Amino acid sequence: MDFSTTLTEAPTSDERLAEILASPGFGTHFTDHMLTIEWTPAEGWHAARIEPYAPLSVDPASAVLHYAQEIFEGMKAYRHADDSVWLFRPEENAKRMERSSRRLALPVLPADDFVAAVDAFVEVEQRWVPGTEGEKSLYLRPFMFASEVFLGVRPAQHATFMVIASPAGAYFKGGIKPVSLWLSDDYTRAGRGGMGAAKTGGNYASSLVAQQEASEHGCDQVVFLDAQEGRYVEELGGMNMYFVHDDGTIVTPETGTILEGITRASVIELAGKLGHQVEERKFSIDEWREGVASGRITEVFACGTAAVITPVGELKSTHGDVPAPASTDLTMRIREALVDVQYGRADDTFGWMHRVV
């Protein structure tokens, strides 16, 4: 796929960029450009372009505004000590976007074109990738939405794929701390046959009221149970979960109604290399409570693109609280091993890293 490139005539100054990269936060500052590719049944994917970042002109009757036909990805670009810039497993993001596209009846952008688009965009915006100090990175947001102007419940005949980016600082300010969780009784994230495995904005919108409830109870995140029986742990509002047992085995909830995280899959491989068997199966809230009480469960942690890996602390609920497990040793070992690969401090024996420049 060929991309036309129109560079901005007013790039962010070196001085201002240095200020931003010194303390980027998350999702606050955006780079100078954006990438766009359009799709129609007649022309397929076309009009691929990189151009100055600017507001979109969206018709009020655009399908996405009425029927929520939209998907997205989250990924990062990392700068290594030799000043090269790398992506972490972009092919897996491309494959997941393919799956999400099919579930939302959107056109599929081939994986090779997805990776080529992100590569081209990062190459243009490479000055925005922070240096190696701290856990800073350039957060990339590829997304696709139904841009046809019509009112009617059917798959849109015009779609737009875009990539924007925002420099991101370390998720944990002042050091990594266990996150506290609130168990939701009233809300579920997804059900059988639903969109739980798709990365679509509606899944996150449905989690917000439960997240509000968690905040009201002094918790950092909400944990959801399955919709069918209300017994089995699924995931947090935006992170996958793991339970470490005293015999070294690790259990993570099986997929189907939860998001198949790229970090999740990487943790499974890393844990196996460290000698820990990982089981993907149903895991009940009672097993969590009883496991912590008996000492059978020694650690609980969560993972996602933004936080990478974080220990899980206390679980609060209307049925009583579950204290935090005493240890975070394996959690931090896996976290360090993963981050070291991403930032080029350890050999990439898995072939996960993809060089851009």
Secondary structure, 3 states (H helix, E strand, C coil): CCCEECCCCCCCCHHHHHHHHHCCCCCCCCCCEEEEEEEECCCEEEEEEEEECCCCCCCCCEHHHHHCCEEECCEEEEECCCCCEEEECHHHHHHHHHHHHHHCCCCCCCHHHHHHHHHHHHHHCHHHCCCCCCCCEEEEEEEEEECCECCCCCCCCCEEEEEEEEEECCCCCCCCCCEEEEECCCCCCCCCCCCCCCCCHHHHHHHHHHHHHHHHCCCCEEEEECCCCCCEEEEECCCEEEEEECCCCEEEECCCCCCCCHHHHHHHHHHHHCCCCEEEECCEHHHHHHHHHHCCEEEEEEEECCCEEEEEEEEECCCCCECCCCCCHHHHHHHHHHHHHHCCCCCCCCCCEEECC
